[in-house]
Amino acid sequence: MKPWFPRLCHLALVISIGAKLCLVVLKYRHSKEIGSSSLMADAANDSVDIVSGVVAMAALVITFSNPVRFLRADHYGAFAVA
């Protein structure tokens, strides 16, 4: 495995979580301003994506910390996300 690969995986998840967090805040605020329940529901859906990203990040951190011992942590993380 390339030494930069774990950092690249973590960076992609951090960017994804950050982008979803910005979307949640913007959609929630805008839904309150215009009184849109569908936009609020979409913000709630994006917040679930944040939870999925955090679970995936935890699984990757565990897997990359000790790949021999925690080889299946990534599989369990994928199951938890699904």
Backbone hydrogen bonds, N-H to C=O, Kabsch-Sander energy under -0.5 kcal/mol:
donor,donor_aa,acceptor,acceptor_aa,energy
5,F,2,K,-1.0
8,L,4,W,-2.0
9,C,5,F,-2.2
10,H,6,P,-2.3
11,L,7,R,-2.4
12,A,8,L,-2.2
13,L,9,C,-1.8
14,V,10,H,-2.5
15,I,11,L,-2.5
16,S,12,A,-2.1
17,I,13,L,-2.8
18,G,14,V,-2.6
19,A,15,I,-2.6
20,K,16,S,-2.4
21,L,17,I,-2.2
22,C,18,G,-2.1
23,L,19,A,-2.3
24,V,20,K,-2.6
25,V,21,L,-2.2
26,L,22,C,-2.6
27,K,23,L,-2.9
28,Y,24,V,-2.5
29,R,25,V,-2.4
30,H,26,L,-2.4
31,S,27,K,-2.4
32,K,28,Y,-1.8
33,E,29,R,-1.9
34,I,30,H,-2.3
35,G,31,S,-1.4
36,S,31,S,-1.4
37,S,35,G,-0.7
40,M,36,S,-1.3
41,A,37,S,-2.1
42,D,38,S,-1.9
43,A,39,L,-1.9
44,A,40,M,-2.0
45,N,41,A,-2.1
46,D,42,D,-2.1
47,S,43,A,-1.6
48,V,44,A,-1.3
49,D,45,N,-1.3
50,I,46,D,-1.4
51,V,47,S,-1.7
52,S,48,V,-2.1
53,G,49,D,-2.1
54,V,50,I,-2.3
55,V,51,V,-2.2
56,A,52,S,-2.4
57,M,53,G,-2.3
58,A,54,V,-2.4
59,A,55,V,-2.2
60,L,56,A,-2.2
61,V,57,M,-2.6
62,I,58,A,-2.3
63,T,59,A,-2.4
64,F,60,L,-3.0
65,S,61,V,-1.5
66,N,62,I,-1.2
70,F,66,N,-2.8
71,L,68,V,-0.6
73,A,70,F,-1.1
76,Y,72,R,-2.2
77,G,73,A,-2.2
78,A,74,D,-2.3
79,F,75,H,-2.0
80,A,76,Y,-2.2
81,V,77,G,-2.2
82,A,78,A,-2.1
